[in-house]
């Protein structure tokens, strides 16, 4: 698909190109194609996706960034009462992505590169005080970084009675003790 686009030169903003309804700003692809790539990225690995739609890795990454920037549901962080935080690694354990899920819906609601306290702090900052106060429980692994962030004032009611459901504790308790309680 090709279209002749008008261009204007503004003394303040420089050259501007006319937008079109069938493509996102800065894209060489249609919105429908980018939405397809975004959906495929949730269903298959990046190598297979690139082969299927015949685009390279970098282009796939830029498309996913554009799709998530315009396609994230702004209400995904509303009604978040029980959530989970965990990290995943790629590139043989040298790069990490922190993911937060809504444990009631089973869907991821937030993600950011990194695995430290500051990364999870960004989630609580985006969540805001009111929505953070609504969190009644957080499940996470035994890493000290996430626990430190979750226990900060303004994060998850900070009442002391917000349970932190720490993964690994149950498996470290002997089986006989788990069955008697």
Secondary structure, 3 states (H helix, E strand, C coil): CCCCCCEEEECCCEEEECCCCCCCCCCCCCHHHHHHHHHHHHHCCHHHHHHHHCCCHHHHHHHHHHHHHHHCCHHHHCCCCEEEEEEEEECCCCEEEEEEEECCCCEEEEEEECCCHHHHHHHHHHHHHHHHHCCCEEEECCCHHHHHHHCCCCCHHHCCCCEEEECCHHHHCCHHHHHHC
